Amino acid sequence: MMNEQEAKDILEQLRNGTQQKVLISKDDFMCFRAQLVLQKDREAFVGTADKGGSVTYVYTPQPEEGQSH
């Protein structure tokens, strides 16, 4: 089972690009989600549900408000 620090580490790896995507099992989902919702940039973490209850997450940074496109 995933712990709080492992979830934080995974989020940081997605954020900094050392991981392009990560598969979170249904057993680890609640622990991972508890950390995900605390992130300032949580909307940049996009999850896709897979068969069997696992979720694949990727990080897609959002343009900051006021930033020109």
Contact map, one row per residue, 1 for C-alpha under 8 A:
111000000000000000000000001100000000000000000000000000000000000000000
111101100000000000000000000100110000000000000000000000000000000000000
111111100000000000000000000000100000000000000000000000000000000000000
011111110000000000000000000000110010000000000000000000000000000000000
001111111000000000000000000000000000000000000000000000000000000000000
011111111100000000000000000000000000000000000000000000000000000000000
011111111110000000000000000000110010000000000000000000000000000000000
000111111111000000000000000000010010000000000000000000000000000000000
000011111111100000000000000000000000000000000000000000000000000000000
000001111111110000000100000000000000000000000000000000000000000000000
000000111111111000000000000000000001000000000000000000000000000000000
000000011111111100000000000000000000000000000000000000000000000000000
000000001111111111100000000000000000000000000000000000000000000000000
000000000111111111111100000000000000000000000000000000000110000000000
000000000011111111000000000000000000000000000000000000000010000000000
000000000001111111100000000000000000000000000000000000000000000000000
000000000000111111110000000000000000000000000000000000000000000000000
000000000000111111110000000000000000000000000000000000000000000000000
000000000000110111111100000000000000000000000000000000000000000000000
000000000000010011111100000000000000000000000000000000000110000000000
000000000000010000111110000000000000000000000000000000011110000000000
000000000100010000111111000000000000000000000000000000011100000000000
000000000000000000001111100000000000000000000000000001111000000000000
000000000000000000000111110110010000000000000000000001111000000000000
000000000000000000000011111110000000000000000000000011100000000000000
000000000000000000000001111111000000000000000000000111100000000000000
100000000000000000000000111111000000000000000000000000000000000000000
110000000000000000000001111111110000000000000000000000000000000000000
000000000000000000000001111111111000000000000000000001100000000000000
000000000000000000000000011111111100000000000000000000000000000000000
011100100000000000000000000111111110000000000000000000000000000000000
010100110000000000000001000111111111000000000000000000000000000000000
000000000000000000000000000011111111100000000000000000000000000000000
000000000000000000000000000001111111110000000000000000000000000000000
000100110000000000000000000000111111111000000000000000000000000000000
000000000010000000000000000000011111111001000000000000000000000000000
000000000000000000000000000000001111111001000000000000000000000000000
000000000000000000000000000000000111111101000000000000000000000000000
000000000000000000000000000000000011111111000000000000000000000000000
000000000000000000000000000000000000011111000000000000000000000000000
000000000000000000000000000000000000001111111000000000000000100000000
000000000000000000000000000000000001111111111000000000000000000000000
000000000000000000000000000000000000000011111100000000000000010000000
000000000000000000000000000000000000000011111100000000000011110000000
000000000000000000000000000000000000000011111110000000001111100000000
000000000000000000000000000000000000000000111111000000001111000000000
000000000000000000000000000000000000000000001111100000111100000000000
000000000000000000000000000000000000000000000111110000111000000000000
000000000000000000000000000000000000000000000011111011110000000000000
000000000000000000000000000000000000000000000001111111110000000000000
000000000000000000000000000000000000000000000000111111000000000000000
000000000000000000000000010000000000000000000000011111000000000000000
000000000000000000000000110000000000000000000000111111100000000000000
000000000000000000000011110010000000000000000000111111110000000000000
000000000000000000000011110010000000000000000011110011111000000000000
000000000000000000001111000000000000000000000011110001111100000000000
000000000000000000001111000000000000000000001111000000111110000000000
000000000000010000011100000000000000000000001110000000011111000000000
000000000000011000011000000000000000000000011100000000001111100000000
000000000000000000000000000000000000000000011100000000000111110000000
000000000000000000000000000000000000000010011000000000000011111000000
000000000000000000000000000000000000000000110000000000000001111100000
000000000000000000000000000000000000000000000000000000000000111110101
000000000000000000000000000000000000000000000000000000000000011111100
000000000000000000000000000000000000000000000000000000000000001111100
000000000000000000000000000000000000000000000000000000000000000111110
000000000000000000000000000000000000000000000000000000000000001111111
000000000000000000000000000000000000000000000000000000000000000001111
000000000000000000000000000000000000000000000000000000000000001000111
